[in-house]
Amino acid sequence: MTLSEAAEARIRGYLYVLRRSLPGWLPAATVADAVREVESHIREKAAAVEPLPDERAALERILEHLGSPARVAAAYATEMAVDEAVASGRVLAIARALGRMAGSTATGFLMFLALFTGYAMGLSFLLIAAMKPLVPDNVGLMRYHGRIHSFGINFGLPPGTTVEGGYSGHVVALRSIGSTRARACCLRSSAFARSSALTSCSVIPSYCR
């Protein structure tokens, strides 16, 4: 099918919206490559079909099969985020990839929630360890009349409450738990991102299939 000026204008409009829909954290070169890849796909499909019942209808079928510019942009951004997470292994990159996937898959949402919860727990243990030398009588495992009252940081302890464990033991244990917890969450999330990269074509546009 030979494209008329009206069809060319329709394609330019689609690509303009696509470019505007891609997230700002993507490098300009990546955005240009994404737009160029989608344009190439549209033109290849257009060249292979007959203009039936007319050119406009044929082109609209191609664009409908590809998906809206916003959907294509979101899926492409997810693929790029997963690739970055797998390549770098950085915490922020993994969190961004899972955050992107959280909006499209239930598993991605659960992994993002697990990553957030795990790091929050890990950081809380590290914070408790850091506070131990500053307020040793308010940080640790608290017992009230022989029963466990609380664990962590507590400035409202009732009379008769005792704090178990010395400074060195608490700090070493809490730092170890916090670091291990955070590291475990990072490794599990990275593994999920890697497995997602192997099946990323299930969440990115039709042109990758």
Buried (B, 14 or more C-beta within 10 A) or exposed (E): BEBEEEBEEBBEEBBEBBBEBBBEEBEEEBBEBBBEBBBEBBBEBBEEEEBEEEBEEBBEEBBEEBBBBEBBBBBBBBBBBBBBBBEEBEBEBBBBBBBBBBEBBEBBBEBBEBBBEBBEBBEBBBBBBBBBEEEBEBBBBBBBEEEEBBEBBBEEBEEEBBBEBEEEEBBEBBBEBBBEBBEEBBEBBBEBBEEBBEEBEEBBBBBBE
